[in-house]
Amino acid sequence: MTSAQQHKRFQVSRIVLATDLTIKSDAATDYTKFLARKFHSVVLIVHIIDKTLHNVVARAIGRPTTAGLRTERMKDLLQVKSNISGAGIPTREILYEGHPVSSVLVMLARQRKADLIVVAANQKLAEAELSTLSVLEDVLPACQCPLIVVGMRRYRERRLPELSTVMYIEAGSGTSDLSASSYSAAFADQAGATLTTLKVEILDAVSERSDRIKPASYRDAMIRGIVDVTEERNADLIICSLSKKKHIAQKERLYLIRYLIMLARCPVMILCT
């Protein structure tokens, strides 16, 4: 697909906000509202109850599963809806029960023809119904649309959403990277933002032997350097890409993206190419 074709086809008419209804999701809600106003999108607010997880917790504390759980969650979901729709944005709420949450989210995103999914970062695997790792490894390759993860640093700093500068991190030169670069240009153009590109040689983190990785200290220093550049250039959104193909360089990209989500001030958009 040419750059002109990518621009012509670009749209963000439906945004899925996947929320766990905790205070940690507030930054993702605010960012979704910001994007919806900019792109004139409909927002589908999704909360998925992992019944298996809740039943395990209930048994562990010696209590039966609360019959009013669904009612309680719907009440919280409607509060999020009120927050977004109060800004004049068309919204629909979806409360769903299923397991695993990642598979349910993929099903809903595909059924509703989502153009974008927004989630809040959650690094704690034991506590998360939808962890950051699960989002990157399970949801992204299957959902057929880009994903934005709003990290905890943005939540802690309470920064207002902006979209003046978009930074695309180019970690290769193959066909998939060209497609990601074209999408980034189309997104920035439609948002009225300036696009900057940071070229990173991801294989620098891989040693000469294809089955060995350089020490974590080297990789972490590389990521810290990338974060510093994004802050120097006042990036409001970072765009990266992951390939569906499994190989060692892909593992390095996954490592890079997970830590960018943790360390960067701005949200991170991930494209599956």
C-alpha positions in Angstrom: 0.0 0.0 0.0 1.4 3.4 -1.0 1.5 6.4 1.3 -1.2 8.1 -0.6 -3.5 5.0 -0.3 -2.8 4.8 3.4 -3.8 8.4 3.9 -7.0 7.9 1.9 -8.0 4.8 3.9 -7.0 6.2 7.3 -9.9 6.6 9.8 -10.5 6.4 13.5 -14.3 6.3 13.5 -14.6 3.8 16.3 -12.4 3.7 19.4 -12.7 0.8 21.9 -11.7 1.9 25.5 -11.0 -1.3 27.5 -11.2 -0.3 31.1 -10.9 -2.1 34.4 -13.0 0.6 36.1 -10.2 1.4 38.6 -8.6 4.8 39.2 -5.6 3.6 37.2 -7.7 3.7 34.1 -8.6 7.4 34.5 -5.7 8.5 32.3 -6.8 6.1 29.5 -10.3 7.4 29.8 -9.1 11.0 29.5 -6.9 10.2 26.5 -9.7 8.3 24.7 -12.0 11.4 25.2 -9.2 13.6 23.8 -8.8 11.4 20.7 -12.5 11.0 20.1 -13.0 14.8 20.0 -10.0 15.2 17.6 -11.1 12.4 15.2 -14.9 12.7 15.7 -15.1 9.1 16.8 -17.7 6.9 18.5 -16.3 5.5 21.8 -17.2 1.9 22.8 -16.5 1.6 26.5 -15.8 -2.0 27.3 -15.5 -3.7 30.7 -15.0 -7.5 30.8 -15.6 -9.4 34.0 -13.3 -12.4 34.2 -15.6 -14.7 36.1 -12.9 -17.4 36.5 -10.6 -14.9 38.3 -13.3 -13.5 40.5 -14.5 -17.0 41.5 -11.0 -17.9 42.5 -10.6 -14.8 44.6 -14.0 -15.3 46.2 -13.1 -18.9 47.2 -9.8 -17.7 48.6 -11.4 -15.3 51.0 -14.2 -17.7 51.9 -17.0 -15.8 50.3 -19.4 -16.7 47.5 -19.3 -14.7 44.3 -21.3 -11.5 44.8 -24.6 -11.7 43.0 -24.5 -7.9 42.6 -21.1 -7.8 40.9 -22.6 -7.2 37.5 -24.9 -4.4 38.8 -21.9 -2.8 40.6 -19.7 -2.9 37.5 -22.5 -1.5 35.3 -22.9 1.4 37.7 -19.2 2.2 37.4 -19.3 1.7 33.6 -22.1 4.2 33.3 -20.0 6.8 35.3 -17.2 6.4 32.7 -19.8 6.8 29.9 -21.2 9.9 31.6 -17.6 11.4 31.8 -17.1 10.8 28.0 -20.5 11.5 26.7 -20.6 14.7 28.7 -18.1 16.1 26.3 -20.5 15.6 23.4 -19.0 12.3 22.3 -21.2 9.5 21.1 -20.7 6.5 23.4 -21.9 3.0 24.0 -21.2 0.8 27.0 -20.5 -2.9 26.8 -20.4 -5.1 29.9 -19.3 -8.7 29.1 -18.5 -11.7 31.1 -16.0 -14.2 29.8 -12.5 -15.8 30.0 -9.8 -15.1 29.1 -10.3 -11.4 29.0 -7.8 -11.0 26.1 -9.8 -13.3 23.8 -13.1 -11.6 24.7 -11.6 -8.1 23.9 -10.4 -9.4 20.6 -13.8 -10.8 19.8 -15.6 -7.5 20.7 -13.1 -5.3 18.8 -13.5 -7.4 15.7 -17.3 -7.6 15.9 -17.6 -3.8 16.4 -15.1 -3.1 13.7 -12.8 -1.0 16.0 -10.2 1.3 14.4 -8.3 1.7 17.6 -8.1 0.1 21.1 -7.0 2.2 24.1 -6.0 0.5 27.4 -4.2 1.5 30.6 -1.0 -0.2 31.4 -1.0 -3.0 34.0 2.3 -4.7 34.7 1.2 -6.8 37.6 0.4 -10.2 36.1 -1.0 -11.7 39.3 -3.5 -8.9 39.8 -4.4 -8.1 36.2 -7.4 -9.3 34.2 -5.7 -7.8 31.2 -1.9 -7.3 31.6 0.3 -5.2 29.3 2.1 -8.4 28.2 -1.2 -10.1 27.3 -2.3 -7.0 25.4 0.9 -7.0 23.3 1.2 -10.8 22.8 -2.5 -11.9 22.6 -4.7 -8.9 21.7 -2.6 -6.9 19.3 -1.8 -9.7 16.7 -5.5 -10.8 16.6 -7.5 -7.6 16.9 -6.6 -6.2 13.4 -6.3 -2.6 14.6 -3.7 -0.4 16.3 -3.5 -0.3 20.1 -2.6 2.6 22.4 -1.4 1.9 25.9 -1.4 4.7 28.4 1.3 4.2 31.0 1.3 4.7 34.7 3.7 7.6 34.5 1.1 9.6 32.7 -1.5 8.7 35.4 0.9 9.7 38.2 1.9 13.1 36.5 -1.7 14.0 35.6 -0.6 15.6 32.3 -3.3 17.0 30.0 -3.5 15.1 26.7 -1.8 16.8 23.7 -1.1 15.7 20.2 1.3 18.3 18.7 4.3 15.9 18.1 4.1 12.2 17.1 7.4 10.2 17.2 7.6 7.1 15.1 10.4 4.7 16.3 11.7 2.9 13.2 13.4 -0.3 14.1 13.9 -1.8 10.6 13.6 -1.2 6.9 11.4 -4.1 5.7 8.0 -4.0 4.1 6.2 -4.1 7.5 8.2 -1.1 8.8 7.3 0.9 5.7 3.7 0.1 6.3 4.0 1.3 9.9 5.8 4.4 8.8 3.0 5.2 6.3 0.3 4.7 9.0 2.2 7.0 11.3 2.4 9.7 8.7 -1.4 9.3 8.0 -2.2 9.5 11.7 -0.1 12.6 12.3 -1.5 14.3 9.2 -5.1 13.6 10.3 -4.3 14.8 13.9 -2.6 18.0 12.6 0.6 16.9 14.4 4.2 17.0 13.4 5.7 13.6 12.7 9.4 12.9 13.7 11.2 9.6 13.2 13.8 8.1 15.4 15.7 5.3 13.8 16.9 2.5 16.1 18.9 -0.5 15.2 17.2 -3.1 17.3 19.7 -5.8 16.4 22.3 -3.8 18.3 20.8 -5.5 21.3 21.5 -8.9 19.8 25.0 -10.4 19.8 26.7 -12.0 16.8 25.3 -15.3 17.7 21.6 -15.3 16.9 20.7 -17.2 20.1 22.2 -14.7 22.5 21.1 -11.3 23.8 23.4 -8.6 25.1 23.2 -7.9 28.9 20.1 -6.3 30.2 22.2 -3.3 31.3 23.0 -2.6 27.6 19.4 -2.9 26.5 18.1 -0.8 29.4 20.6 1.9 28.5 19.4 1.9 24.9 15.7 2.2 26.1 16.6 5.0 28.5 18.3 6.8 25.6 15.2 6.5 23.5 13.0 7.8 26.3 15.4 10.8 26.8 15.1 11.6 23.0 11.3 11.5 23.2 11.3 13.9 26.1 13.8 16.3 24.4 11.6 16.4 21.3 8.4 16.8 23.4 6.7 13.8 21.9 3.0 13.5 22.8 2.7 10.0 21.3 5.2 7.3 20.5 4.4 4.9 17.7 6.1 1.5 17.4 5.4 -1.7 15.5 5.4 -5.4 16.2 5.5 -8.2 13.6 3.3 -11.2 13.8 6.4 -13.3 13.0 8.2 -14.7 15.9 12.0 -14.2 15.8 14.7 -12.9 18.1 14.6 -9.3 16.9 10.9 -9.4 17.5 11.5 -10.4 21.1 13.8 -7.3 21.4 11.0 -5.1 20.0 8.6 -6.5 22.6 11.1 -5.8 25.4 11.6 -2.3 24.0 7.9 -1.5 23.8 7.1 -2.9 27.3 9.7 -0.6 28.9 8.8 2.4 26.8 5.2 2.0 28.2 6.6 1.9 31.7 9.1 4.8 31.3 7.7 7.3 28.8 5.6 10.3 29.7 3.4 9.9 26.7 1.1 7.0 25.5 2.5 4.4 23.2 0.7 3.3 20.0 1.6 -0.2 18.7 0.9 -1.3 15.2 0.9 -5.0 14.2 2.5 -5.4 10.8 
